[in-house]
Amino acid sequence: MMTYNRNLCHALGAMAALTVAAPAAEAHELTAETGNAEHAAFDIVAADITTDGRHATFTMLVAGTPGAEVPEAAGALAGAPVFSYVWPTTLDPAVVGFGQDTGILAFVVTIHPDFDDTPLFDETGTGTTGDDGAAWHSHWVVLGPDDACGAGALKVIDIPEGTTPPLPLTWPGLPLLIDSPGWSPVFTGPTLSVTVPFADIGAVEAAQFDGVTAALQVNANVHAPLLCVTDVFDVASGDLSLPGKVGQ
């Protein structure tokens, strides 16, 4: 299993300095070298973000079947594993309702059988909204470095107790910069895609991105840092230089 945590942190730190004010680019699928991940379900072949009107579609093509590999339940929130398909972007977190310049905004499709963090949605159609963690679903997350997660590792940024930062309307109530907007992932053969509406599609069209497959884990003490990136399975660009340009 390949681990890129240190390079991931450094590259995302550099990415934070990139401007998102460049002119919109033509469609530019980000192709990847294959054979870099232990499991074909996480071996990225290509990643893309395209726009149509006020909608953006996040797409990832893998060597195997996306979603075929799921984490084994830990039996509790403490230490719970999370598998994810991630599009790190140069978008400012304020575009989706977080505070401005708060970290690295990433769109994520994820699964974690030990807990549910989409309290507004019933993804499995069971008539309750509290049992859907074992179904693939989407999030916005704001990422940042924290050596408490391991040297050079990243986390989903914690919300300190007693603070009230700007948050999206569909924030799930966790003490993290995370949003649960309910946009449904679609799995078709080797491809995963999610279509997302935006109030400011121009900001999206000016952004750059990468594709990542990764594992995260809830802190065994269920305390900050609450959710750390523990393994990066594959990176579309190979070095997280975010060469992907959003296409129309």
Rosetta blueprint (number, residue, H / E / L):
1 M L
2 M L
3 T L
4 Y L
5 N H
6 R H
7 N H
8 L H
9 C H
10 H H
11 A H
12 L H
13 G H
14 A H
15 M H
16 A L
17 A L
18 L L
19 T L
20 V L
21 A L
22 A L
23 P L
24 A L
25 A L
26 E L
27 A L
28 H E
29 E L
30 L E
31 T E
32 A L
33 E L
34 T L
35 G L
36 N L
37 A L
38 E L
39 H L
40 A H
41 A H
42 F H
43 D L
44 I E
45 V E
46 A E
47 A E
48 D E
49 I E
50 T E
51 T E
52 D E
53 G L
54 R L
55 H E
56 A E
57 T E
58 F E
59 T E
60 M E
61 L E
62 V E
63 A L
64 G L
65 T L
66 P L
67 G L
68 A L
69 E L
70 V L
71 P L
72 E L
73 A L
74 A L
75 G L
76 A L
77 L L
78 A L
79 G L
80 A L
81 P E
82 V E
83 F E
84 S E
85 Y E
86 V E
87 W E
88 P E
89 T E
90 T L
91 L L
92 D L
93 P H
94 A H
95 V H
96 V H
97 G L
98 F L
99 G L
100 Q L
101 D L
102 T L
103 G L
104 I E
105 L E
106 A E
107 F E
108 V E
109 V E
110 T E
111 I E
112 H L
113 P L
114 D L
115 F L
116 D L
117 D L
118 T L
119 P L
120 L L
121 F L
122 D L
123 E L
124 T L
125 G L
126 T L
127 G L
128 T L
129 T L
130 G L
131 D L
132 D L
133 G L
134 A L
135 A L
136 W L
137 H E
138 S E
139 H E
140 W E
141 V E
142 V E
143 L E
144 G E
145 P E
146 D L
147 D H
148 A H
149 C H
150 G L
151 A L
152 G L
153 A L
154 L E
155 K E
156 V E
157 I L
158 D E
159 I L
160 P L
161 E L
162 G L
163 T L
164 T L
165 P L
166 P L
167 L L
168 P L
169 L L
170 T L
171 W L
172 P L
173 G L
174 L L
175 P L
176 L E
177 L L
178 I E
179 D E
180 S L
181 P L
182 G L
183 W L
184 S L
185 P L
186 V E
187 F E
188 T E
189 G L
190 P L
191 T E
192 L E
193 S E
194 V E
195 T E
196 V E
197 P E
198 F L
199 A L
200 D L
201 I H
202 G H
203 A H
204 V H
205 E H
206 A L
207 A L
208 Q E
209 F E
210 D L
211 G L
212 V E
213 T E
214 A E
215 A E
216 L E
217 Q E
218 V E
219 N L
220 A L
221 N L
222 V L
223 H L
224 A L
225 P L
226 L L
227 L E
228 C E
229 V E
230 T E
231 D E
232 V E
233 F E
234 D E
235 V E
236 A L
237 S L
238 G L
239 D L
240 L L
241 S L
242 L L
243 P L
244 G E
245 K E
246 V L
247 G E
248 Q L
